[in-house]
Structures are given as structure tokens and as C-alpha cells.
Amino acid sequence: MNETYYIKIVGKVNVPSKIEIGHNYALKMDCSVTQESKEDNEDGTFNVISKVVPITAEIVKSNGEIVKARDARKNSTKIRNLLHWKWQQSDNPTDFEEYYTKFTNLVLLNMDAFISQIK
């Protein structure tokens, strides 16, 4: 099968300073793939398009200055995503929702110990 692959970037990131229209910038992003579609070109070939949503980004200006975008996700989402990744890596037979509940219960039980670590 003859396929051509594309990435469609959809969304936005919040940057702390203005970038100018008419200028080119190098862009490095952490993205999440949220959708994939396949288009028939009606000639035996297909276009496969992956939709990606930026999470964070770094923009390199022509003077070498790096502008970092703010990660707009809530900290609770970041923790849940990281825990899900760790759960996948562990081959734990427990369902993720049960695993997440056990984790949050442990955090709640040990809240004072965590708070004492904050300086």
C-alpha cells in the first residue's frame, strides 16, 4: 500500500512574549496524538494524517533566544498521565482506575509527610 504520512498540528500554546508575523522560527514541541485519519487519493495511494495537539513548546528566535511555552495542563492531569505511563510500564494486573484509586488513597494517607517535604 502506498501511503504518504502527514502531521496536522491543531491547538495553541501560551508563550510569555510576542513573536512577529513575517519571521521564521525553529519550533520544538511535546505533542499528544489525538486522532488519525486516512484519505483516499483515488489513484491507489492514501494520505494518513495524524492530528497532534501541542502540550509544550520552545521557540528559537533568530537571535538564538529561546522562548518556552507554559504547560497549560493542570498538575493533576500531569500526575495522572505520569501514573498511567508508570502503570503501563509495570505490567501490573490491576485495572488502571483501581490502581489510580489506590495511589490517591496513599497520597491522602501520607499528605502530612508530603507537605513536610515542601520547603
Secondary structure as the mmCIF struct_conf table of DSSP 4:
data_model
#
loop_
_struct_conf.conf_type_id
_struct_conf.id
_struct_conf.beg_label_comp_id
_struct_conf.beg_label_asym_id
_struct_conf.beg_label_seq_id
_struct_conf.end_label_comp_id
_struct_conf.end_label_asym_id
_struct_conf.end_label_seq_id
STRN STRN1 ASN A 2 ILE A 9
BEND BEND1 GLY A 11 GLY A 11
STRN STRN2 ASN A 14 ASN A 14
BEND BEND2 PRO A 16 SER A 17
TURN_TY1_P TURN_TY1_P1 ILE A 21 GLY A 22
STRN STRN3 ALA A 26 ASP A 40
BEND BEND3 GLU A 42 GLY A 44
STRN STRN4 THR A 45 VAL A 60
TURN_TY1_P TURN_TY1_P2 SER A 62 ASN A 63
BEND BEND4 GLY A 64 GLY A 64
STRN STRN5 ILE A 66 LYS A 68
HELX_LH_PP_P HELX_LH_PP_P1 ALA A 69 ALA A 69
STRN STRN6 ARG A 70 ARG A 70
BEND BEND5 ARG A 73 ARG A 73
HELX_RH_AL_P HELX_RH_AL_P1 ASN A 75 SER A 90
TURN_TY1_P TURN_TY1_P3 ASP A 91 ASP A 91
BEND BEND6 THR A 94 THR A 94
HELX_RH_AL_P HELX_RH_AL_P2 PHE A 96 LEU A 109
TURN_TY1_P TURN_TY1_P4 ASN A 110 ASN A 110
HELX_RH_AL_P HELX_RH_AL_P3 MET A 111 SER A 116
TURN_TY1_P TURN_TY1_P5 GLN A 117 GLN A 117
#
